[in-house]
Amino acid sequence: MEIKVRKMKLRDIFSFSTLYLSLPEEDKKLFHPFPLQKWKLLPVITYIALSSMFNKYLRKIIPKFTFLALIAEDIENKKIAGFAYLHIKGKYSPNKYTANLGIVVSKEYRGHHIGSLLMKRLIKTAKENEIKKIELDVLTQNTPAINLYKKYGFVIEGEIKTKCPVDKKTYRSYKMGLEL
Ligand SMILES: CC(C)(COP(=O)(O)OP(=O)(O)OC[C@H]1O[C@@H](n2cnc3c(N)ncnc32)[C@H](O)[C@@H]1OP(=O)(O)O)[C@@H](O)C(=O)NCCC(=O)NCCS
């Protein structure tokens, strides 16, 4: 299996939307506790792709709303195997940013180190983009993701409870962070 990790482009929005929609509901919640409603998916993904492509320029104007997104592509089958992003949140001090991380690997590709490939490249991308801390929330029962994050140096910094606006249930999550 030949997997290439690269920057997300505009042409990925339909294949990524297909990947997201193919995820079981449970996995959508793991990826993000508040699953994206169908009508929001395409505009959100389009914005992530565009803001990732033009991040350097957009960050100067609206740092809080920009993304750096990566795609893991199965070259042979021309399929998206995984996706990861950094959502730039704000400034520590001039030119030092914090970012939130999200990652998902398509079910059929899990356990083949694609999450690791994405994670290594994302950390490299963060360093190249003056990001000094990566933060994330992960559901406390999401052992594969917690192990992946710990493997790459993230530490648990706290625990929170949040109510999902979609199913109205309360979820327990860890707040994890990686100082770069
Ligand atoms: C978490 C996820 C991205 C891991 O992707 P992956 O490609 O299967 O992970 P890798 O094969 O690169 O594994 C890397 C490490 O993750 C951990 N891991 C992965 N799968 C695991 C599992 N089923 N059980 C326990 N740990 C696991 C291990 O520490 C592993 O390192 P090792 O191979 O040295 O043991 C994938 O399971 C996924 O997409 N889950 C659904 C979405 C999600 O939960 N996203 C995170 C939201 S916060």
The ligand as a Tripos MOL2 file, in Angstrom:
@<TRIPOS>MOLECULE
LIG
   48    50     1     0     0
SMALL
NO_CHARGES

@<TRIPOS>ATOM
      1 C1         -7.1800    7.3130   16.2150 C.3       1 LIG1
      2 C2         -6.9170    6.9270   14.7590 C.3       1 LIG1
      3 C3         -6.7030    8.2030   13.9490 C.3       1 LIG1
      4 C4         -5.6200    6.0660   14.7120 C.3       1 LIG1
      5 O1         -5.2680    5.8470   13.3360 O.3       1 LIG1
      6 P1         -4.4230    4.5660   12.8580 P.3       1 LIG1
      7 O2         -3.9240    4.8210   11.4970 O.co2     1 LIG1
      8 O3         -5.2200    3.3370   13.0400 O.co2     1 LIG1
      9 O4         -3.2130    4.5750   13.9290 O.3       1 LIG1
     10 P2         -1.7630    3.9420   13.7470 P.3       1 LIG1
     11 O5         -1.8430    2.6180   13.0340 O.co2     1 LIG1
     12 O6         -0.8350    4.9360   13.1610 O.co2     1 LIG1
     13 O7         -1.3560    3.6890   15.2730 O.3       1 LIG1
     14 C5         -0.5610    4.6260   15.9900 C.3       1 LIG1
     15 C6         -0.6990    4.3950   17.4850 C.3       1 LIG1
     16 O8         -2.0410    4.6630   17.8970 O.3       1 LIG1
     17 C7         -2.4350    3.7530   18.9480 C.3       1 LIG1
     18 N1         -3.5250    2.8840   18.4560 N.ar      1 LIG1
     19 C8         -3.9980    2.8170   17.1890 C.ar      1 LIG1
     20 N2         -5.0320    1.9490   17.1290 N.ar      1 LIG1
     21 C9         -5.2090    1.4610   18.3790 C.ar      1 LIG1
     22 C10        -6.1390    0.5560   18.9480 C.ar      1 LIG1
     23 N3         -7.0980   -0.0410   18.2200 N.pl3     1 LIG1
     24 N4         -6.0640    0.3110   20.2920 N.ar      1 LIG1
     25 C11        -5.1270    0.9030   21.0450 C.ar      1 LIG1
     26 N5         -4.2140    1.8100   20.5510 N.ar      1 LIG1
     27 C12        -4.2500    2.0680   19.2330 C.ar      1 LIG1
     28 C13        -1.1830    2.9200   19.2530 C.3       1 LIG1
     29 O9         -0.4570    3.6030   20.2530 O.3       1 LIG1
     30 C14        -0.4300    2.9680   17.9320 C.3       1 LIG1
     31 O10         0.9480    2.8060   18.0850 O.3       1 LIG1
     32 P3          1.6300    1.3250   17.9440 P.3       1 LIG1
     33 O11         1.3050    0.8650   16.5450 O.co2     1 LIG1
     34 O12         3.0900    1.5600   18.1660 O.co2     1 LIG1
     35 O13         0.9810    0.4710   18.9830 O.co2     1 LIG1
     36 C15        -8.0870    6.0690   14.1690 C.3       1 LIG1
     37 O14        -8.3730    5.0090   15.0390 O.3       1 LIG1
     38 C16        -9.3790    6.8590   13.9100 C.2       1 LIG1
     39 O15        -9.5350    7.4780   12.8680 O.2       1 LIG1
     40 N6        -10.3520    6.8140   14.8760 N.am      1 LIG1
     41 C17       -11.6490    7.4740   14.6890 C.3       1 LIG1
     42 C18       -11.5440    8.9910   14.6960 C.3       1 LIG1
     43 C19       -10.9390    9.5020   15.9920 C.2       1 LIG1
     44 O16       -11.1440    8.9250   17.0480 O.2       1 LIG1
     45 N7        -10.1930   10.6130   15.8870 N.am      1 LIG1
     46 C20        -9.6060   11.2650   17.0500 C.3       1 LIG1
     47 C21       -10.5910   12.2750   17.5920 C.3       1 LIG1
     48 S1        -10.0040   13.1110   19.0350 S.3       1 LIG1
@<TRIPOS>BOND
     1     1     2 1
     2     2     3 1
     3     2     4 1
     4     2    36 1
     5     4     5 1
     6     5     6 1
     7     6     7 2
     8     6     8 1
     9     6     9 1
    10     9    10 1
    11    10    11 2
    12    10    12 1
    13    10    13 1
    14    13    14 1
    15    14    15 1
    16    15    16 1
    17    15    30 1
    18    16    17 1
    19    17    18 1
    20    17    28 1
    21    18    19 ar
    22    18    27 ar
    23    19    20 ar
    24    20    21 ar
    25    21    22 ar
    26    21    27 ar
    27    22    23 1
    28    22    24 ar
    29    24    25 ar
    30    25    26 ar
    31    26    27 ar
    32    28    29 1
    33    28    30 1
    34    30    31 1
    35    31    32 1
    36    32    33 2
    37    32    34 1
    38    32    35 1
    39    36    37 1
    40    36    38 1
    41    38    39 2
    42    38    40 1
    43    40    41 1
    44    41    42 1
    45    42    43 1
    46    43    44 2
    47    43    45 1
    48    45    46 1
    49    46    47 1
    50    47    48 1
@<TRIPOS>SUBSTRUCTURE
     1 LIG1         1 GROUP 0 **** ****
